Amino acid sequence: SVNSYNQPFADFEFEGVCVGDNTVFTNTSIISPDQIFSSVWYIGDSFFETEGSLSYIYYEIGDHEVSLSLYTDIGCKDSVTKIISIFDNPEADFSYIPSNLSVLNPQTEFINLSSDVSSLIWDFGDFSSSLDLEPIHTYNAPGIYDVLLIVQDTNQCVDSINKKVIIYYEFIIHLPTGFTPNSDGDNDFFGP
């Protein structure tokens, strides 16, 4: 009797194309359920044997070749090679004006200095946020606020930056503009 087996079909998908972040490769190959097989991934100068998903971090931008080879216990094999483009991350940065904020002057304008950005979110550190490119925000109390800016580019690569914004408390002292030292109990002394 002659046994016939289906040829395996090697294929994979990937997610994550940002330098320094995980790129996850998922084995989507088609193989007969009754066949014993092994999968070998070739990424850069390395190879990995695994049947399921594989995570890899690229530290250089550019095009990278990835291959997946299938080998069955009866000698059937198939392989696929794809080119993976890895992109640089955007760079998050911001400043704000005025730089001296207080309870008397609590409104600040945030200036986005980020590069290669398609979307962003601001967290002002006081339980409020904004999706505006350059928002204006007013703080309601003195304190030190951690302002976080998260930016994303068209490749879904992300960067963030955190800076402290200090809202100072200002003392207000009212001094009379004149005094009448005539012992009537009204403005008899000069001072606060």
Secondary structure by P-SEA (a helix, b strand, c coil): cbbbbcccccccccccccccbbbbbbbbbbbbccccbbbbbbccccccccccbbbbbbccccbbbbbbbbbcccccccbbbbbbbbbbbbbbccccccccccccccbbbbbbcccccccccccccccccccccbbbbbbccccccbbbbbbbcccccccbbbbbbbbbbbbbbbbbcccccccccccccccc
